[in-house]
């Protein structure tokens, strides 16, 4: 099972997330609340992978098959917004 690092930050008015280097392409996710972000992260990754497949891009087999788990990392400001 591959781990995908997810960096989570507070971006002035939204939570934002980015995927680690083992996910091809640039992907950013934003949401007003942390709970919304947790819903958006897997949905956005699935959408990104589908788009890559449809475009004929190289997609690692583990990513194509959903054989991964998220490894969340919050920046210093994000936890303060969870209180």
GIFEN-V144088 format. One record per residue. N is the residue number from 1. RES is the residue in one letter. SS is DSSP state (helix for helix, strand for strand, loop for the rest). OMEGA is omega in whole degrees, -180 to 180 (none if undefined). Layout:
n res ss omega
N RES SS OMEGA
N RES SS OMEGA
This chain:
n res ss omega
1 X loop 179
2 X strand 175
3 X strand 176
4 X strand 177
5 X strand 177
6 X strand 177
7 X strand -178
8 X strand -178
9 X strand 171
10 X strand -174
11 X loop 178
12 X loop -180
13 X loop -177
14 X loop 166
15 X strand 178
16 X strand 179
17 X strand 174
18 X strand 179
19 X strand -179
20 X loop -174
21 X loop 180
22 X loop 173
23 X loop -179
24 X loop 178
25 X loop 179
26 X loop -179
27 X loop 175
28 X strand -179
29 X strand 175
30 X strand 177
31 X strand -180
32 X loop -179
33 X loop 177
34 X helix -180
35 X helix 177
36 X helix 180
37 X helix -180
38 X helix 175
39 X helix -176
40 X helix -175
41 X helix -179
42 X helix 179
43 X helix -180
44 X helix 179
45 X helix 178
46 X helix 179
47 X helix 179
48 X helix -180
49 X helix 178
50 X helix 179
51 X helix 178
52 X helix 179
53 X helix -180
54 X helix 179
55 X loop -180
56 X loop 179
57 X loop 176
58 X loop 179
59 X loop 178
60 X loop -177
61 X helix -179
62 X helix 180
63 X helix 178
64 X helix -176
65 X loop 179
66 X loop -179
67 X loop -177
68 X strand 172
69 X strand -178
70 X strand 177
71 X strand -172
72 X strand 177
73 X strand 180
74 X strand 175
75 X loop -174
76 X loop -176
77 X loop -174
78 X helix -178
79 X helix 180
80 X helix -179
81 X helix 180
82 X helix -177
83 X loop none
